[in-house]
Protein backbone atom coordinates (compact mmCIF):
# COMPACT_ATOMS: atom_id res chain seq x y z
CA UNK A 1 0.00 0.00 0.00
CA UNK A 2 1.50 3.30 -1.14
CA UNK A 3 1.29 6.39 1.00
CA UNK A 4 0.22 9.71 -0.40
CA UNK A 5 3.05 12.20 -0.80
CA UNK A 6 2.85 15.36 1.29
CA UNK A 7 2.64 17.41 -1.91
CA UNK A 8 2.83 17.13 -5.67
CA UNK A 9 3.39 19.78 -8.34
CA UNK A 10 2.13 18.51 -11.67
CA UNK A 11 0.82 20.05 -14.89
CA UNK A 12 0.40 23.54 -13.45
CA UNK A 13 -1.22 22.24 -10.26
CA UNK A 14 -0.01 21.99 -6.68
CA UNK A 15 -1.68 19.46 -4.38
CA UNK A 16 -0.63 19.29 -0.75
CA UNK A 17 -1.51 17.55 2.49
CA UNK A 18 -2.17 20.43 4.87
CA UNK A 19 -1.89 18.20 7.93
CA UNK A 20 1.65 17.18 6.97
CA UNK A 21 2.67 20.70 5.89
CA UNK A 22 0.80 22.58 8.60
CA UNK A 23 2.11 26.12 8.99
CA UNK A 24 0.85 28.61 11.55
CA UNK A 25 3.73 31.08 11.31
CA UNK A 26 5.61 32.81 8.51
CA UNK A 27 8.77 31.02 9.62
CA UNK A 28 7.19 27.58 9.21
CA UNK A 29 5.76 28.46 5.82
CA UNK A 30 9.08 29.73 4.50
CA UNK A 31 10.96 26.72 5.88
CA UNK A 32 8.58 24.25 4.25
CA UNK A 33 9.77 22.04 1.41
CA UNK A 34 6.75 23.10 -0.63
CA UNK A 35 7.78 26.78 -0.52
CA UNK A 36 11.30 25.84 -1.59
CA UNK A 37 9.88 23.87 -4.55
CA UNK A 38 7.67 26.76 -5.57
CA UNK A 39 10.63 29.17 -5.51
CA UNK A 40 12.66 26.70 -7.56
CA UNK A 41 9.83 26.35 -10.08
CA UNK A 42 9.57 30.12 -10.41
CA UNK A 43 13.31 30.54 -10.97
CA UNK A 44 13.27 27.74 -13.54
CA UNK A 45 10.46 29.54 -15.36
CA UNK A 46 12.07 33.00 -15.46
CA UNK A 47 15.43 31.46 -16.39
CA UNK A 48 13.91 29.61 -19.36
CA UNK A 49 12.22 32.82 -20.53
CA UNK A 50 15.37 34.90 -20.06
CA UNK A 51 13.37 37.44 -18.06
CA UNK A 52 14.85 40.60 -16.49
CA UNK A 53 14.04 39.19 -13.03
CA UNK A 54 16.38 36.26 -13.61
CA UNK A 55 19.07 38.60 -14.91
CA UNK A 56 18.65 40.62 -11.72
CA UNK A 57 19.13 37.52 -9.56
CA UNK A 58 22.10 36.33 -11.58
CA UNK A 59 23.82 39.71 -11.40
CA UNK A 60 23.21 40.26 -7.67
CA UNK A 61 23.92 36.70 -6.52
CA UNK A 62 27.32 36.23 -8.08
CA UNK A 63 29.13 33.22 -6.78
CA UNK A 64 25.87 31.37 -6.00
CA UNK A 65 25.28 28.29 -8.15
CA UNK A 66 21.98 28.12 -10.02
CA UNK A 67 20.89 25.09 -7.95
CA UNK A 68 21.51 27.02 -4.71
CA UNK A 69 19.60 30.20 -5.61
CA UNK A 70 16.22 28.98 -4.22
CA UNK A 71 17.65 28.16 -0.80
CA UNK A 72 19.48 31.51 -0.65
CA UNK A 73 16.27 33.35 -1.53
CA UNK A 74 14.29 31.46 1.10
CA UNK A 75 16.77 32.53 3.81
CA UNK A 76 16.62 36.07 2.49
CA UNK A 77 12.81 36.08 2.69
CA UNK A 78 12.88 34.66 6.22
CA UNK A 79 14.81 37.72 7.39
CA UNK A 80 12.59 40.12 5.43
CA UNK A 81 9.36 38.89 7.02
CA UNK A 82 10.37 40.37 10.35
CA UNK A 83 13.12 42.88 9.59
CA UNK A 84 13.44 45.97 7.45
CA UNK A 85 15.66 46.01 4.38
CA UNK A 86 18.30 47.96 6.27
CA UNK A 87 18.27 45.53 9.21
CA UNK A 88 18.42 42.56 6.82
CA UNK A 89 21.46 43.99 5.03
CA UNK A 90 23.17 44.70 8.37
CA UNK A 91 22.60 41.15 9.63
CA UNK A 92 23.82 39.53 6.43
CA UNK A 93 26.01 41.69 4.13
CA UNK A 94 25.68 39.21 1.24
CA UNK A 95 22.10 40.45 0.80
CA UNK A 96 23.18 44.04 0.25
CA UNK A 97 23.42 43.57 -3.52
CA UNK A 98 19.92 42.06 -3.67
CA UNK A 99 18.66 45.14 -1.85
CA UNK A 100 20.62 47.58 -3.98
CA UNK A 101 17.82 47.84 -6.55
CA UNK A 102 14.52 47.83 -4.63
CA UNK A 103 12.37 48.14 -7.77
CA UNK A 104 13.95 45.10 -9.42
CA UNK A 105 13.63 43.17 -6.18
CA UNK A 106 9.95 44.06 -5.88
CA UNK A 107 9.35 42.98 -9.48
CA UNK A 108 10.90 39.61 -8.66
CA UNK A 109 8.84 39.22 -5.45
CA UNK A 110 5.64 40.16 -7.29
CA UNK A 111 6.53 37.66 -10.01
CA UNK A 112 6.98 34.88 -7.45
CA UNK A 113 3.66 35.72 -5.80
CA UNK A 114 1.87 35.69 -9.17
CA UNK A 115 3.57 32.42 -10.11
CA UNK A 116 2.09 30.85 -6.97
CA UNK A 117 -1.36 32.31 -7.60
CA UNK A 118 -1.40 31.12 -11.22
CA UNK A 119 -0.89 27.56 -10.12
CA UNK A 120 -4.13 25.66 -9.57
CA UNK A 121 -3.87 25.07 -5.82
CA UNK A 122 -5.52 22.22 -3.91
CA UNK A 123 -5.13 21.23 -0.29
CA UNK A 124 -6.55 18.29 1.58
CA UNK A 125 -6.85 17.11 5.13
CA UNK A 126 -7.38 13.41 5.73
CA UNK A 127 -9.72 12.62 8.60
CA UNK A 128 -8.92 9.68 10.87
CA UNK A 129 -10.61 6.56 9.58
CA UNK A 130 -14.25 6.52 10.74
CA UNK A 131 -13.80 9.49 13.01
CA UNK A 132 -16.71 11.11 14.76
CA UNK A 133 -16.75 14.04 12.36
CA UNK A 134 -19.64 12.52 10.40
CA UNK A 135 -21.78 13.07 13.50
CA UNK A 136 -19.95 16.12 14.79
CA UNK A 137 -19.37 19.28 12.79
CA UNK A 138 -16.13 20.02 14.63
CA UNK A 139 -14.02 18.63 11.79
CA UNK A 140 -15.95 20.72 9.27
CA UNK A 141 -15.31 23.88 11.29
CA UNK A 142 -11.62 23.02 11.70
CA UNK A 143 -11.32 22.30 7.99
CA UNK A 144 -12.84 25.66 7.02
CA UNK A 145 -10.72 27.45 9.61
CA UNK A 146 -7.55 25.81 8.30
CA UNK A 147 -8.28 27.08 4.80
CA UNK A 148 -8.86 30.63 6.04
CA UNK A 149 -5.73 30.59 8.19
CA UNK A 150 -3.58 29.37 5.31
CA UNK A 151 -4.92 32.06 2.97
CA UNK A 152 -4.29 34.75 5.58
CA UNK A 153 -0.78 33.44 6.25
CA UNK A 154 0.21 33.55 2.57
CA UNK A 155 -1.09 37.13 2.29
CA UNK A 156 0.72 38.10 5.50
CA UNK A 157 4.05 36.71 4.28
CA UNK A 158 3.74 38.39 0.87
CA UNK A 159 2.77 41.73 2.37
CA UNK A 160 5.39 41.64 5.13
CA UNK A 161 8.21 41.01 2.68
CA UNK A 162 6.98 43.67 0.25
CA UNK A 163 6.47 46.28 2.98
CA UNK A 164 9.89 45.64 4.48
CA UNK A 165 11.50 46.10 1.08
CA UNK A 166 9.72 49.40 0.37
CA UNK A 167 9.54 50.65 3.93
CA UNK A 168 5.94 51.66 3.27
CA UNK A 169 2.47 50.23 3.83
CA UNK A 170 0.19 49.75 0.77
CA UNK A 171 -2.66 52.20 0.32
CA UNK A 172 -4.86 49.51 -1.27
CA UNK A 173 -5.20 45.99 0.12
CA UNK A 174 -6.65 43.34 -2.19
CA UNK A 175 -7.97 40.28 -0.36
CA UNK A 176 -7.11 37.89 -3.16
CA UNK A 177 -7.66 34.12 -2.83
CA UNK A 178 -3.95 33.53 -2.25
CA UNK A 179 -4.33 30.22 -0.44
CA UNK A 180 -5.94 27.15 -2.00
CA UNK A 181 -8.48 27.31 -4.83
CA UNK A 182 -10.20 24.18 -3.55
CA UNK A 183 -9.79 22.31 -0.30
CA UNK A 184 -11.04 18.83 0.48
CA UNK A 185 -11.56 16.72 3.55
CA UNK A 186 -10.81 13.10 2.68
CA UNK A 187 -11.36 9.80 4.46
CA UNK A 188 -10.48 6.16 3.89
CA UNK A 189 -13.73 4.19 3.87
CA UNK A 190 -14.15 0.43 3.51
CA UNK A 191 -16.55 -0.11 0.62
CA UNK A 192 -17.76 -3.36 -0.88
CA UNK A 193 -14.96 -3.67 -3.44
CA UNK A 194 -14.99 -6.69 -5.78
CA UNK A 195 -11.63 -8.40 -6.14
CA UNK A 196 -11.14 -7.23 -9.74
CA UNK A 197 -11.04 -3.62 -8.51
CA UNK A 198 -8.96 -4.19 -5.36
CA UNK A 199 -6.36 -1.65 -6.54
CA UNK A 200 -8.90 1.12 -5.84
CA UNK A 201 -9.73 0.02 -2.30
CA UNK A 202 -7.27 2.33 -0.52
CA UNK A 203 -8.07 5.49 -2.50
CA UNK A 204 -9.42 8.16 -0.10
CA UNK A 205 -12.96 9.48 -0.60
CA UNK A 206 -13.73 13.18 -0.76
CA UNK A 207 -16.13 13.88 2.08
CA UNK A 208 -16.25 17.66 1.97
CA UNK A 209 -15.03 20.28 -0.49
CA UNK A 210 -14.39 23.99 -0.08
CA UNK A 211 -14.26 26.24 -3.15
CA UNK A 212 -12.89 29.79 -3.33
CA UNK A 213 -14.97 31.26 -6.18
CA UNK A 214 -14.81 32.67 -8.69
CA UNK A 215 -12.56 29.78 -9.68
CA UNK A 216 -10.95 29.79 -13.12
CA UNK A 217 -9.22 26.68 -14.39
CA UNK A 218 -7.55 25.98 -17.71
CA UNK A 219 -8.01 22.40 -18.98
CA UNK A 220 -5.81 21.40 -21.91
CA UNK A 221 -8.77 20.60 -24.16
CA UNK A 222 -11.92 22.60 -24.80
CA UNK A 223 -14.06 20.08 -26.69
CA UNK A 224 -14.93 16.41 -26.42
CA UNK A 225 -14.21 13.97 -29.23
CA UNK A 226 -15.46 10.54 -30.20
CA UNK A 227 -17.80 8.26 -28.29
CA UNK A 228 -17.63 5.89 -25.37
CA UNK A 229 -16.98 2.37 -26.59
CA UNK A 230 -18.23 -0.70 -24.77
CA UNK A 231 -15.91 -3.58 -24.01
CA UNK A 232 -17.02 -7.07 -23.07
CA UNK A 233 -14.19 -7.69 -20.64
CA UNK A 234 -11.56 -5.90 -18.61
CA UNK A 235 -7.98 -7.18 -18.53
CA UNK A 236 -6.49 -8.30 -15.23
CA UNK A 237 -4.44 -5.56 -13.60
CA UNK A 238 -6.33 -2.70 -15.28
CA UNK A 239 -7.06 -1.12 -11.89
CA UNK A 240 -3.68 -1.71 -10.27
CA UNK A 241 -2.82 1.89 -9.41
CA UNK A 242 -0.89 3.84 -6.79
CA UNK A 243 -3.66 4.98 -4.40
CA UNK A 244 -1.35 7.74 -3.15
CA UNK A 245 -1.90 9.54 -6.48
CA UNK A 246 -5.67 9.11 -6.64
CA UNK A 247 -8.85 10.49 -5.07
CA UNK A 248 -12.47 9.41 -5.26
CA UNK A 249 -15.47 11.71 -5.65
CA UNK A 250 -18.56 9.78 -4.46
CA UNK A 251 -21.42 11.25 -6.47
CA UNK A 252 -25.18 10.94 -6.30
CA UNK A 253 -26.31 10.74 -9.93
CA UNK A 254 -30.07 10.93 -9.61
CA UNK A 255 -30.92 8.05 -7.30
CA UNK A 256 -27.76 6.15 -8.28
CA UNK A 257 -24.41 6.21 -6.46
CA UNK A 258 -21.24 6.64 -8.52
CA UNK A 259 -17.66 6.29 -7.26
CA UNK A 260 -15.61 8.54 -9.58
CA UNK A 261 -11.92 7.79 -9.08
CA UNK A 262 -9.42 10.17 -10.69
CA UNK A 263 -5.66 10.58 -10.93
CA UNK A 264 -4.24 13.72 -9.29
CA UNK A 265 -3.28 15.13 -12.72
CA UNK A 266 -7.03 15.66 -13.30
CA UNK A 267 -7.79 17.03 -9.84
CA UNK A 268 -9.15 20.38 -11.04
CA UNK A 269 -11.75 18.61 -13.17
CA UNK A 270 -12.46 15.95 -10.57
CA UNK A 271 -13.12 18.51 -7.84
CA UNK A 272 -15.26 20.61 -10.19
CA UNK A 273 -17.76 17.78 -9.83
CA UNK A 274 -18.59 19.45 -6.49
CA UNK A 275 -20.61 22.00 -8.47
CA UNK A 276 -22.33 19.32 -10.55
CA UNK A 277 -23.24 16.34 -8.35
CA UNK A 278 -24.37 15.87 -4.78
CA UNK A 279 -21.67 14.23 -2.63
CA UNK A 280 -22.78 10.85 -1.29
CA UNK A 281 -23.02 10.41 2.48
CA UNK A 282 -20.79 8.16 4.55
CA UNK A 283 -23.65 5.70 4.95
CA UNK A 284 -23.98 5.46 1.16
CA UNK A 285 -20.29 4.48 0.88
CA UNK A 286 -19.43 2.40 3.94
CA UNK A 287 -19.82 -1.29 3.11
CA UNK A 288 -21.69 -0.43 -0.08
CA UNK A 289 -21.08 -1.26 -3.71
CA UNK A 290 -21.74 1.61 -6.16
CA UNK A 291 -24.15 1.41 -9.07
CA UNK A 292 -21.57 3.17 -11.27
CA UNK A 293 -17.80 3.31 -11.05
CA UNK A 294 -15.33 5.33 -13.13
CA UNK A 295 -11.54 5.34 -13.13
CA UNK A 296 -10.25 8.50 -14.84
CA UNK A 297 -6.53 8.51 -15.64
CA UNK A 298 -5.64 4.82 -16.03
CA UNK A 299 -2.42 4.05 -17.93
CA UNK A 300 -3.34 4.19 -21.62
CA UNK A 301 -1.56 0.97 -22.49
CA UNK A 302 -3.99 -1.00 -20.34
CA UNK A 303 -6.99 0.11 -22.41
CA UNK A 304 -7.96 -0.64 -26.00
CA UNK A 305 -9.48 2.84 -26.35
CA UNK A 306 -9.22 6.19 -24.60
CA UNK A 307 -12.81 6.16 -23.26
CA UNK A 308 -14.42 2.80 -22.55
CA UNK A 309 -17.09 1.23 -20.38
CA UNK A 310 -18.03 -2.26 -19.27
CA UNK A 311 -21.23 -3.70 -17.87
CA UNK A 312 -20.02 -5.90 -15.05
CA UNK A 313 -23.12 -8.04 -14.59
CA UNK A 314 -21.35 -10.41 -12.20
CA UNK A 315 -20.69 -7.60 -9.71
CA UNK A 316 -23.77 -5.53 -10.54
CA UNK A 317 -21.89 -2.41 -11.65
CA UNK A 318 -21.39 -0.31 -14.75
CA UNK A 319 -17.69 0.58 -15.01
CA UNK A 320 -16.15 3.45 -16.99
CA UNK A 321 -12.45 3.70 -17.87
CA UNK A 322 -10.61 6.74 -19.22
CA UNK A 323 -6.95 6.65 -20.19
CA UNK A 324 -4.37 9.11 -18.87
CA UNK A 325 -3.92 11.61 -21.68
CA UNK A 326 -4.04 15.35 -22.28
CA UNK A 327 -6.62 14.59 -24.99
CA UNK A 328 -9.23 13.89 -22.28
CA UNK A 329 -8.30 16.85 -20.08
CA UNK A 330 -11.80 18.32 -20.48
CA UNK A 331 -14.68 18.34 -18.00
CA UNK A 332 -17.07 16.92 -20.58
CA UNK A 333 -15.36 13.53 -20.32
CA UNK A 334 -16.01 13.34 -16.57
CA UNK A 335 -19.62 14.43 -16.96
CA UNK A 336 -20.57 12.45 -20.05
CA UNK A 337 -18.94 9.18 -19.03
CA UNK A 338 -20.87 9.34 -15.75
CA UNK A 339 -24.12 10.11 -17.55
CA UNK A 340 -23.56 7.39 -20.15
CA UNK A 341 -23.40 4.82 -17.38
CA UNK A 342 -26.44 6.41 -15.71
CA UNK A 343 -28.44 6.13 -18.94
CA UNK A 344 -27.63 2.47 -19.43
CA UNK A 345 -28.62 1.82 -15.82
CA UNK A 346 -31.92 3.64 -16.43
CA UNK A 347 -32.68 1.50 -19.49
CA UNK A 348 -31.94 -1.59 -17.44
CA UNK A 349 -34.54 -0.35 -14.94
CA UNK A 350 -37.19 0.43 -17.54
CA UNK A 351 -36.74 4.21 -17.58
CA UNK A 352 -36.19 6.29 -20.72
CA UNK A 353 -33.02 8.43 -20.51
CA UNK A 354 -33.25 11.88 -22.07
CA UNK A 355 -30.52 14.29 -23.14
CA UNK A 356 -32.25 17.54 -22.35
CA UNK A 357 -33.51 20.00 -19.77
CA UNK A 358 -36.62 20.03 -17.60
CA UNK A 359 -38.13 22.80 -15.52
CA UNK A 360 -41.15 23.18 -13.23
CA UNK A 361 -42.65 26.59 -13.95
CA UNK A 362 -45.19 28.19 -11.65
CA UNK A 363 -47.01 31.35 -12.71
CA UNK A 364 -48.08 34.17 -10.44
CA UNK A 365 -51.74 33.42 -11.21
CA UNK A 366 -51.33 29.99 -9.59
CA UNK A 367 -51.00 27.75 -12.65
CA UNK A 368 -47.95 25.61 -13.38
CA UNK A 369 -46.44 23.32 -16.00
CA UNK A 370 -43.53 20.90 -16.23
CA UNK A 371 -41.61 21.27 -19.49
CA UNK A 372 -38.96 18.98 -21.01
CA UNK A 373 -36.76 20.12 -23.92
CA UNK A 374 -34.69 17.38 -25.57
CA UNK A 375 -31.56 18.10 -27.60
CA UNK A 376 -27.87 17.35 -28.02
CA UNK A 377 -25.07 19.72 -27.07
CA UNK A 378 -25.63 23.22 -28.47
CA UNK A 379 -29.26 22.63 -29.47
CA UNK A 380 -30.49 25.44 -27.22
CA UNK A 381 -32.41 23.56 -24.55
CA UNK A 382 -30.82 25.24 -21.52
CA UNK A 383 -30.58 28.59 -23.28
CA UNK A 384 -34.31 28.60 -24.05
CA UNK A 385 -35.25 27.87 -20.45
CA UNK A 386 -32.89 30.57 -19.23
CA UNK A 387 -34.35 33.05 -21.75
CA UNK A 388 -37.81 32.14 -20.46
CA UNK A 389 -36.68 32.90 -16.93
CA UNK A 390 -35.53 36.35 -17.99
CA UNK A 391 -38.35 37.34 -20.36
CA UNK A 392 -41.27 36.09 -18.29
CA UNK A 393 -39.96 37.29 -14.94
CA UNK A 394 -43.05 39.46 -14.38
CA UNK A 395 -45.35 36.44 -14.80
CA UNK A 396 -43.36 33.60 -13.23
CA UNK A 397 -43.14 33.31 -9.46
CA UNK A 398 -40.96 30.17 -9.44
CA UNK A 399 -38.84 28.25 -11.91
CA UNK A 400 -37.34 25.05 -10.57
CA UNK A 401 -34.79 23.16 -12.66
CA UNK A 402 -35.32 19.39 -12.51
CA UNK A 403 -32.47 18.58 -14.87
CA UNK A 404 -30.30 20.70 -17.14
CA UNK A 405 -28.57 18.13 -19.32
CA UNK A 406 -29.54 14.56 -18.56
CA UNK A 407 -32.58 13.02 -16.98
CA UNK A 408 -35.01 10.18 -17.45
CA UNK A 409 -38.71 9.47 -17.77
CA UNK A 410 -40.29 7.04 -15.35
CA UNK A 411 -43.70 6.28 -13.88
CA UNK A 412 -44.45 7.96 -10.55
CA UNK A 413 -46.65 6.71 -7.72
CA UNK A 414 -49.75 8.10 -9.43
CA UNK A 415 -49.07 6.17 -12.62
CA UNK A 416 -48.10 9.32 -14.59
CA UNK A 417 -45.07 9.82 -16.82
CA UNK A 418 -42.66 11.83 -14.67
CA UNK A 419 -39.23 13.41 -15.10
CA UNK A 420 -36.23 12.64 -12.91
CA UNK A 421 -32.89 14.46 -12.88
CA UNK A 422 -29.22 13.58 -12.40
CA UNK A 423 -27.26 16.73 -11.49
CA UNK A 424 -27.57 19.57 -9.01
CA UNK A 425 -25.48 21.74 -11.33
CA UNK A 426 -25.06 22.73 -14.95
CA UNK A 427 -22.12 22.68 -17.37
CA UNK A 428 -23.06 25.41 -19.84
CA UNK A 429 -21.49 27.41 -22.65
CA UNK A 430 -20.51 30.87 -21.45
CA UNK A 431 -21.17 32.40 -24.89
CA UNK A 432 -24.81 31.24 -24.97
CA UNK A 433 -25.91 32.64 -21.62
CA UNK A 434 -27.91 35.81 -21.38
CA UNK A 435 -25.69 38.90 -21.18
CA UNK A 436 -24.56 39.47 -17.62
CA UNK A 437 -25.83 36.15 -16.25
CA UNK A 438 -22.36 34.70 -15.66
CA UNK A 439 -21.36 37.81 -13.73
CA UNK A 440 -24.49 37.63 -11.57
CA UNK A 441 -23.52 34.08 -10.59
CA UNK A 442 -19.76 34.63 -10.43
CA UNK A 443 -19.59 34.03 -6.68
CA UNK A 444 -20.63 30.37 -7.09
CA UNK A 445 -19.10 29.52 -10.45
CA UNK A 446 -16.22 27.50 -11.81
CA UNK A 447 -15.04 28.93 -15.13
CA UNK A 448 -13.17 26.78 -17.65
CA UNK A 449 -11.03 28.40 -20.35
CA UNK A 450 -13.05 31.65 -20.43
CA UNK A 451 -10.70 33.01 -23.11
CA UNK A 452 -11.51 30.28 -25.65
CA UNK A 453 -14.36 29.28 -27.95
CA UNK A 454 -16.73 26.90 -26.14
CA UNK A 455 -15.70 28.33 -22.77
CA UNK A 456 -17.76 26.78 -20.00
CA UNK A 457 -19.28 27.47 -16.62
CA UNK A 458 -20.06 24.87 -13.94
CA UNK A 459 -22.63 26.21 -11.52
CA UNK A 460 -25.04 24.70 -8.96
CA UNK A 461 -28.65 25.30 -10.00
CA UNK A 462 -30.98 23.05 -8.00
CA UNK A 463 -31.31 20.89 -4.89
CA UNK A 464 -30.94 17.13 -4.88
CA UNK A 465 -34.45 16.65 -3.51
CA UNK A 466 -35.94 17.91 -6.78
CA UNK A 467 -33.92 15.47 -8.90
CA UNK A 468 -35.44 12.37 -7.38
CA UNK A 469 -38.95 13.59 -6.56
CA UNK A 470 -40.49 12.83 -9.96
CA UNK A 471 -42.42 15.68 -11.61
CA UNK A 472 -45.35 14.76 -13.92
CA UNK A 473 -44.55 15.81 -17.49
CA UNK A 474 -46.86 18.25 -19.36
CA UNK A 475 -44.80 19.15 -22.44
CA UNK A 476 -41.93 17.39 -24.25
CA UNK A 477 -40.23 19.31 -27.07
CA UNK A 478 -37.37 18.47 -29.41
CA UNK A 479 -34.88 21.36 -29.68
CA UNK A 480 -34.47 22.14 -33.38
CA UNK A 481 -31.56 24.60 -33.67
CA UNK A 482 -31.20 24.63 -37.46
CA UNK A 483 -34.60 25.64 -39.00
CA UNK A 484 -35.59 29.22 -39.58
CA UNK A 485 -39.09 30.13 -38.48
CA UNK A 486 -41.87 31.28 -40.84
CA UNK A 487 -45.60 30.78 -41.39
CA UNK A 488 -45.10 27.08 -42.16
CA UNK A 489 -42.46 26.58 -39.46
CA UNK A 490 -43.66 28.24 -36.24
CA UNK A 491 -41.37 28.43 -33.17
CA UNK A 492 -43.32 25.55 -31.61
CA UNK A 493 -45.40 22.87 -33.31
CA UNK A 494 -46.90 19.69 -31.88
CA UNK A 495 -47.18 16.20 -33.36
CA UNK A 496 -50.51 14.43 -33.82
CA UNK A 497 -49.09 10.90 -33.74
CA UNK A 498 -46.49 9.17 -31.61
CA UNK A 499 -44.87 7.71 -34.75
CA UNK A 500 -44.18 11.19 -36.17
CA UNK A 501 -42.74 12.38 -32.87
CA UNK A 502 -40.54 9.31 -32.58
CA UNK A 503 -39.22 9.89 -36.11
CA UNK A 504 -38.07 13.44 -35.27
CA UNK A 505 -36.58 12.50 -31.90
CA UNK A 506 -34.93 9.41 -33.37
CA UNK A 507 -33.32 11.44 -36.18
CA UNK A 508 -31.64 13.72 -33.63
CA UNK A 509 -30.77 16.42 -36.18
CA UNK A 510 -28.67 19.33 -34.95
CA UNK A 511 -26.44 22.04 -36.37
CA UNK A 512 -23.18 21.44 -34.51
CA UNK A 513 -21.80 24.50 -32.66
CA UNK A 514 -18.26 23.32 -32.00
CA UNK A 515 -18.90 21.84 -28.55
CA UNK A 516 -17.59 18.51 -29.88
CA UNK A 517 -15.47 17.63 -32.92
CA UNK A 518 -18.58 17.62 -35.16
CA UNK A 519 -19.42 20.32 -37.73
CA UNK A 520 -22.46 21.17 -39.84
CA UNK A 521 -25.83 19.41 -39.73
CA UNK A 522 -25.36 16.13 -37.90
CA UNK A 523 -27.66 13.37 -36.68
CA UNK A 524 -27.38 11.61 -33.33
CA UNK A 525 -29.77 8.84 -32.37
CA UNK A 526 -32.37 10.41 -30.08
CA UNK A 527 -30.00 13.39 -29.65
CA UNK A 528 -28.26 11.25 -27.06
CA UNK A 529 -24.88 9.62 -27.78
CA UNK A 530 -24.60 8.66 -24.12
CA UNK A 531 -26.05 5.18 -23.73
CA UNK A 532 -28.90 5.30 -26.26
CA UNK A 533 -26.91 4.15 -29.34
CA UNK A 534 -25.04 1.57 -27.27
CA UNK A 535 -28.37 0.04 -26.21
CA UNK A 536 -30.43 0.93 -29.27
CA UNK A 537 -32.68 -2.15 -29.26
CA UNK A 538 -33.79 -1.75 -25.66
CA UNK A 539 -33.97 2.03 -26.12
CA UNK A 540 -36.34 1.66 -29.09
CA UNK A 541 -38.75 -0.46 -27.06
CA UNK A 542 -38.55 1.89 -24.08
CA UNK A 543 -39.07 5.01 -26.22
CA UNK A 544 -42.08 3.52 -28.03
CA UNK A 545 -43.60 2.60 -24.69
CA UNK A 546 -43.16 6.06 -23.12
CA UNK A 547 -44.21 8.01 -26.22
CA UNK A 548 -47.32 5.86 -26.44
CA UNK A 549 -48.09 6.60 -22.78
CA UNK A 550 -47.53 10.34 -23.27
CA UNK A 551 -49.83 10.57 -26.29
CA UNK A 552 -52.38 8.41 -24.53
CA UNK A 553 -52.40 10.61 -21.40
CA UNK A 554 -52.51 14.02 -23.08
CA UNK A 555 -48.86 15.08 -22.73
CA UNK A 556 -48.08 17.58 -25.51
CA UNK A 557 -45.15 16.38 -27.66
CA UNK A 558 -43.58 18.58 -30.35
CA UNK A 559 -40.51 20.51 -31.42
CA UNK A 560 -39.23 23.99 -30.58
CA UNK A 561 -37.12 25.95 -33.07
CA UNK A 562 -34.39 27.64 -31.04
CA UNK A 563 -32.24 28.70 -34.06
CA UNK A 564 -29.24 28.57 -31.75
CA UNK A 565 -27.11 27.00 -34.49
CA UNK A 566 -27.88 29.76 -37.01
CA UNK A 567 -25.34 32.58 -37.08
CA UNK A 568 -26.78 35.80 -35.72
CA UNK A 569 -29.60 34.12 -33.81
CA UNK A 570 -27.62 32.86 -30.80
CA UNK A 571 -29.51 35.23 -28.49
CA UNK A 572 -32.61 36.11 -30.51
CA UNK A 573 -33.49 32.50 -31.36
CA UNK A 574 -33.91 31.21 -27.79
CA UNK A 575 -35.69 34.47 -26.85
CA UNK A 576 -38.34 34.06 -29.55
CA UNK A 577 -38.73 30.37 -28.76
CA UNK A 578 -39.12 31.10 -25.05
CA UNK A 579 -41.85 33.66 -25.72
CA UNK A 580 -43.84 31.08 -27.64
CA UNK A 581 -43.19 28.52 -24.92
CA UNK A 582 -44.56 30.91 -22.33
CA UNK A 583 -47.85 31.10 -24.26
CA UNK A 584 -48.08 27.30 -24.24
CA UNK A 585 -47.39 27.19 -20.49
CA UNK A 586 -50.17 29.70 -19.85
CA UNK A 587 -52.60 27.60 -21.88
CA UNK A 588 -51.66 24.45 -19.96
CA UNK A 589 -51.83 26.15 -16.57
CA UNK A 590 -55.32 27.46 -17.33
CA UNK A 591 -56.48 23.90 -17.91
CA UNK A 592 -55.11 22.89 -14.51
CA UNK A 593 -52.21 20.82 -15.83
CA UNK A 594 -48.84 20.63 -14.07
CA UNK A 595 -47.53 18.93 -10.98
CA UNK A 596 -46.17 20.32 -7.78
Secondary structure, 3 states (H helix, E strand, C coil): CCCCCCEEEECCEEEEECCCCCCCCHHHHHHCHHHHHHHHHHHHHHHHHCCHHHHHHHHHCCCCCHHHHHHHHHHHHHHHCCCCHHHHHHHCHHHCCHHHCHHHHHHHHHHHHHHHHHCEEEEEEECCCCCHHHCCCHHHHHHHHHHHHHHHHHHHHHHHHHHHHHCCCCCCCCCCCCCCCEEEEEECCCCCCCHHHHHHCCCEEEEEEEECCCEEECCCCCCECCCCEECCCCCCCCCCCCHHHEEEEEEEECCEEEEEEEEHHHHHHHHHHHHCCEECCHHHCCCCCCCEEEEEEECHHHCCCCEEEEEECCCCEEEEEEECCHHHCCHHHHHHHHHHHHHHHHHHCCCEEEEEEEEEEEECCCCEEEEEEECCCCCCHHHHHHHHHHHCCCCEEEEEEEECCEEEEEECCCCCEEEEECCCEEEEEHHHCCCCHHHHCHHHCEEECCCCCCCEEEEECCCHHHHHHCEECCEEEEEECCCCCECCECCEEECCCHHHHHHHHHHCEEEECCCECCCEEEECHHHCCCCCHHHHHHHHHHHHHHHHHHHHHCCEEEEEECCCCCCCCCCHHHHHHHHHHHHHHHHHHHCCCCCC
